[in-house]
Amino acid sequence: FSFYFKIRVDICSKMCGRSRFHRFIRKRDPNFKESIHLLLKNKYFFVILLIYLVNYLSSGMVQGMGIFYTTYQLNDASLLGVLSMASVIPMIIVLPFVPKLTEKTSIRNASLIGSAIALMGGILIITGGASNIFPLILFGLVLKAIGTAPLTGGLNALIAETDDYSQLRFKRRITGIIYSCSSVGIKVGTGLGTAACGLLLDLGKFNGKALSQLPSAVSTIKWSYLLANALPAVFFIVLFLLLKVEKENQLLRNR
């Protein structure tokens, strides 16, 4: 997967280059109290933070529940690799085309389109899982991976736009603390996703020492995995509809 991360970094770097950081005259850096005050006034920081939290919470749940789903629902743990490839390889293929797409629309609009595609994939995943049609689950995962590519490739660039918004709107830049939303979102989101897996398994009365699991445990594993793949797209659509930072920045620049 190192190739995937290299592509992601290259794309994020190219898209972050769209930031207008060099146009601003640097002033005294705000102190901690001023930075927190500016951060609380930056509405787009919290939208970006929520996107990160939802993204990595769902990823943590999918990864955590994947092995249980393939073992106890599909009865073949080796299928975890197939599911993982279906979730990653299409995204790798699509990522190099993301900058061209965002140039024609915007990062927000490209991510909205992608989230709609991911939602269609999620519907197929749920349908395939409920009907025990494995090829349909795979096709849904492929569609979801394609739809997630604009978000994956453009999220760091949206953080740069959020930092620009602080400079344009409040005449102060707080780059470090704004970019912290990525590390906070990744660590907290992944941690919450892992914790949710344990909680759900406990609620379903899963017993790791038992040779067979109760129907309640298998049902909990099944629906936790399916919904963790499908529901995030709904939240992404709502959050990207609220994320109008690119448009607002352009209006502020034109003043």
C-alpha positions, 0 to 999 in steps of 0.5 A, a space after each residue: 500500500 506504499 504506492 497508494 500513500 505516495 499517490 495520496 501525498 503527491 495529490 494532496 501536495 499539488 492541491 494544497 499548492 492552490 492555497 494563497 499563503 504566499 499572498 499574505 503579509 506575515 504578522 506576529 503569530 497569535 499567542 495560544 489564547 488568541 489562537 483558540 479564540 480565532 479557532 472557535 470563530 472559524 466555523 469551517 475548522 469544525 466541519 473539517 474536523 467532523 469529516 476526519 472523525 467520521 472518516 476514520 471512525 468508519 475506517 476503524 470499524 470496517 477494519 476491526 469488524 472485517 475479520 469477524 465478518 468474513 469469519 462468522 458471516 462469510 465463513 471464510 477469513 481469507 476473504 478479508 484480503 479480497 474485501 480490502 483490495 476491493 476497498 483500496 485498489 479502485 481508489 488508487 486508480 482514481 486518485 491521479 484523476 482527482 486534481 483534474 476533476 477539482 479544477 473543473 468543479 471544486 474540491 467540495 463539489 468533487 467530494 459531493 459527487 464522490 460521496 453520492 457515488 459512495 452512497 450508491 455503493 453503500 446501498 449495494 453493500 447493504 443489499 448484498 449483505 442482507 441477501 448474502 450476495 457476495 459479488 454485489 458486496 464487492 461491487 458496492 465496495 468498488 463503487 464506494 472506493 471510487 466515490 471516496 477518492 475525491 475526499 481522500 485526495 482533497 481533504 488536506 487542500 480543504 484544510 489549507 483553504 480553511 487556514 486561508 479563511 482565517 487569514 482572509 476573514 480575521 486577518 490572522 493565520 493559525 496554520 499549525 492549530 488548524 492543521 491539527 484537526 487532521 491528527 486529532 481526527 485520525 487518532 480520535 476517530 480511529 480510537 472511537 472506531 476500535 472502541 465501538 467494535 469492542 462495545 458492539 461485540 459485547 452487546 451482541 454477546 460475542 464469545 471469542 472462546 466459543 466454537 460457534 457464535 450466538 445468532 445475536 453476535 453474528 447479526 451484530 457483526 454483520 450489520 456493524 460491518 455493512 453499516 460502517 461501510 454505508 452510513 459515512 457517505 450520508 454524513 459526508 454529503 451533509 458536511 460537504 454541503 456545509 463546507 462552502 469555504 472555497 466559495 467564501 474565500 473567493 468572495 473575500 479575495 475579490 473584495 
